[in-house]
Amino acid sequence: MRHFLLGVIVVAFAMGWLGAAVAADREVTVTPLEYTVPMPLTFGPTGGAVNCQVGNLNPAAWAISNFVSAPEDYKLAFDPMTTCTVCPVGFKVTKVHAYLQFAAACQVVLSVDVEDAVYQGPDCPAPGPVVCASPLYTVTIPAAGMYDIAIPITCDCVPIGRDYLLSVHFESHTRVPALITDAGPAVLCLNWNDYGTGWYDIFAAFPTWPGQLKFFADAECCTPPVPADEKTWGAVKDLYEE
């Protein structure tokens, strides 16, 4: 227990130190949503199997304006077992959704990806290796409003029993989009940003951050491939059983 608490303290201290450096040149402006129902902007093929959704399925509540400064990346860590209970062993993401709010018509160029989590401390999933990534999409926003921007992605099947991250990369924009979060409260180690200085925990850097980023994804159930070492052990056991 003492080791666990020490790990939490070390991680919190490191995040707080980095957060102080980041917070020096950025500000969080939080406002209630101007729009309650997002307008869908879906790219790629529609239809297909959606067995479950992963990520942040909570209602949208807050907008953070004048924070995004492309090019940069935002990530939400998630445990697929929290929302994808119908898939017993594996899942593959087919479309990533990002809620964004705009004050007027504009264009934004973005891409999405899914990542394995690496751990910076006990129960602290941080950005890790990329599992799959989409190409860049130019999204035309026709008018002011909140949008559910859904980007297709081709992913391999991954095991259900570990943490991952959904990522949105902003390449450019003609008007700054407002990020959307749920009602919160925000939680350490779930919301991440890199705008050229390295990954940092947004909530650790900005204590007024209101909640978790409104990113989620459509997913299909699948069976992940068996690792080579497990196949080898299975073959050895079969030989002995014979």
MOKACOR-V88234 format. One record per residue. N is the residue number from 1. RES is the residue in one letter. OMEGA is omega in radians with two decimals (* if undefined). BURIAL is I if it has 24 or more other ideal C-beta (glycine too) atoms within 12 Angstrom, else O. Layout:
n = <N | N>
res = <RES | RES>
omega = <OMEGA | OMEGA>
burial = <BURIAL | BURIAL>
This chain:
n = <1 | 2 | 3 | 4 | 5 | 6 | 7 | 8 | 9 | 10 | 11 | 12 | 13 | 14 | 15 | 16 | 17 | 18 | 19 | 20 | 21 | 22 | 23 | 24 | 25 | 26 | 27 | 28 | 29 | 30 | 31 | 32 | 33 | 34 | 35 | 36 | 37 | 38 | 39 | 40 | 41 | 42 | 43 | 44 | 45 | 46 | 47 | 48 | 49 | 50 | 51 | 52 | 53 | 54 | 55 | 56 | 57 | 58 | 59 | 60 | 61 | 62 | 63 | 64 | 65 | 66 | 67 | 68 | 69 | 70 | 71 | 72 | 73 | 74 | 75 | 76 | 77 | 78 | 79 | 80 | 81 | 82 | 83 | 84 | 85 | 86 | 87 | 88 | 89 | 90 | 91 | 92 | 93 | 94 | 95 | 96 | 97 | 98 | 99 | 100 | 101 | 102 | 103 | 104 | 105 | 106 | 107 | 108 | 109 | 110 | 111 | 112 | 113 | 114 | 115 | 116 | 117 | 118 | 119 | 120 | 121 | 122 | 123 | 124 | 125 | 126 | 127 | 128 | 129 | 130 | 131 | 132 | 133 | 134 | 135 | 136 | 137 | 138 | 139 | 140 | 141 | 142 | 143 | 144 | 145 | 146 | 147 | 148 | 149 | 150 | 151 | 152 | 153 | 154 | 155 | 156 | 157 | 158 | 159 | 160 | 161 | 162 | 163 | 164 | 165 | 166 | 167 | 168 | 169 | 170 | 171 | 172 | 173 | 174 | 175 | 176 | 177 | 178 | 179 | 180 | 181 | 182 | 183 | 184 | 185 | 186 | 187 | 188 | 189 | 190 | 191 | 192 | 193 | 194 | 195 | 196 | 197 | 198 | 199 | 200 | 201 | 202 | 203 | 204 | 205 | 206 | 207 | 208 | 209 | 210 | 211 | 212 | 213 | 214 | 215 | 216 | 217 | 218 | 219 | 220 | 221 | 222 | 223 | 224 | 225 | 226 | 227 | 228 | 229 | 230 | 231 | 232 | 233 | 234 | 235 | 236 | 237 | 238 | 239 | 240 | 241 | 242>
res = <M | R | H | F | L | L | G | V | I | V | V | A | F | A | M | G | W | L | G | A | A | V | A | A | D | R | E | V | T | V | T | P | L | E | Y | T | V | P | M | P | L | T | F | G | P | T | G | G | A | V | N | C | Q | V | G | N | L | N | P | A | A | W | A | I | S | N | F | V | S | A | P | E | D | Y | K | L | A | F | D | P | M | T | T | C | T | V | C | P | V | G | F | K | V | T | K | V | H | A | Y | L | Q | F | A | A | A | C | Q | V | V | L | S | V | D | V | E | D | A | V | Y | Q | G | P | D | C | P | A | P | G | P | V | V | C | A | S | P | L | Y | T | V | T | I | P | A | A | G | M | Y | D | I | A | I | P | I | T | C | D | C | V | P | I | G | R | D | Y | L | L | S | V | H | F | E | S | H | T | R | V | P | A | L | I | T | D | A | G | P | A | V | L | C | L | N | W | N | D | Y | G | T | G | W | Y | D | I | F | A | A | F | P | T | W | P | G | Q | L | K | F | F | A | D | A | E | C | C | T | P | P | V | P | A | D | E | K | T | W | G | A | V | K | D | L | Y | E | E>
omega = <-3.14 | 3.13 | 3.13 | -3.13 | 3.11 | 3.12 | 3.12 | -3.13 | -3.13 | 3.14 | -3.14 | 3.13 | -3.13 | 3.13 | 3.13 | 3.11 | 3.12 | -3.13 | 3.14 | 3.13 | -3.13 | -3.05 | -3.10 | -3.08 | 3.07 | 3.12 | 3.11 | 3.07 | -3.05 | 3.10 | 3.03 | -3.14 | 3.06 | -3.09 | -3.05 | -3.10 | -3.14 | 3.03 | -3.09 | 2.98 | -3.01 | 3.11 | 3.11 | -3.10 | 3.05 | -3.12 | -3.07 | -3.08 | 2.95 | -3.10 | -3.14 | 3.03 | -3.13 | -3.13 | -3.06 | -3.13 | 3.10 | 3.10 | 3.05 | -3.08 | -3.00 | 3.03 | 3.08 | -3.03 | 3.07 | 3.13 | -3.12 | 3.10 | -3.07 | -0.01 | 3.09 | -3.06 | 3.03 | -3.10 | 3.05 | 3.06 | -3.13 | 3.03 | -3.07 | -3.11 | 3.14 | -3.05 | -3.06 | -3.06 | -3.11 | -3.13 | -2.99 | -3.03 | -3.08 | 3.11 | 3.00 | -3.13 | -3.14 | 3.14 | 3.13 | -3.14 | 3.03 | 3.04 | 3.09 | 3.12 | -3.10 | -3.12 | -3.13 | 3.09 | -3.10 | 3.01 | 3.05 | 3.11 | -3.06 | 3.02 | -3.14 | 3.00 | 3.06 | -3.09 | 2.89 | 3.06 | 2.91 | -2.99 | 3.08 | 3.14 | 3.14 | 3.09 | 3.12 | 3.14 | -3.11 | -3.14 | -3.11 | -3.09 | 3.13 | 3.06 | -3.14 | -3.09 | 3.08 | 2.93 | 3.07 | 3.06 | 3.00 | -3.07 | 3.11 | 3.13 | -3.01 | -3.08 | 3.09 | 3.12 | 3.03 | -3.05 | 2.95 | -3.11 | -3.03 | -3.05 | 3.12 | -3.13 | 3.13 | -3.06 | 2.97 | 3.08 | 3.14 | -3.13 | -3.08 | -2.90 | 3.05 | -3.04 | 3.11 | 3.06 | 2.96 | -3.03 | 2.99 | 3.09 | 3.06 | 3.12 | 3.13 | 3.08 | 3.09 | 3.02 | -3.04 | 3.06 | 3.01 | 3.04 | -3.13 | 3.04 | 3.00 | -3.07 | 3.11 | 0.10 | 3.10 | -3.10 | 3.08 | 3.01 | 3.12 | -3.07 | -3.03 | 3.13 | 2.99 | 3.10 | 3.04 | -3.12 | -3.08 | -3.10 | 3.02 | 3.09 | -3.04 | -3.08 | 3.09 | -3.12 | -3.05 | -3.09 | 3.11 | 3.09 | -2.88 | -3.05 | 3.14 | 3.11 | -3.11 | 3.03 | 3.02 | -3.04 | 2.97 | -3.09 | 3.04 | 3.03 | -3.14 | 3.08 | -3.11 | 3.12 | 3.11 | 3.11 | -3.07 | -3.10 | 3.10 | 3.09 | -3.12 | 3.14 | 3.11 | 3.13 | 3.12 | -3.14 | 3.11 | -3.14 | -3.13 | -3.13 | 3.11 | *>
burial = <O | O | O | O | O | O | O | O | O | O | I | I | O | I | I | O | O | I | I | O | O | I | I | O | O | I | O | I | O | I | O | O | I | O | O | O | O | I | O | O | I | I | I | O | O | O | O | O | O | I | I | I | I | I | I | I | I | I | O | I | I | I | I | I | I | O | I | I | O | I | O | I | I | I | I | I | I | I | I | I | O | O | O | I | O | O | I | O | O | I | I | I | I | I | I | I | I | I | I | I | I | I | O | O | O | I | O | I | I | I | I | I | I | I | I | I | I | O | O | I | I | O | O | I | I | I | I | I | O | I | I | I | I | I | O | O | I | O | I | O | I | O | O | O | I | I | I | I | I | I | I | I | I | O | I | O | I | I | I | I | O | O | I | I | I | I | I | I | I | I | I | O | I | O | I | I | I | I | I | I | I | I | O | I | O | I | I | I | I | I | I | I | I | I | O | O | O | O | I | I | I | I | I | I | I | I | O | O | I | I | I | I | I | I | I | I | I | I | I | I | I | I | O | O | O | O | O | O | O | O | O | O | O | O | O | O | O | O | O | O | O | O>
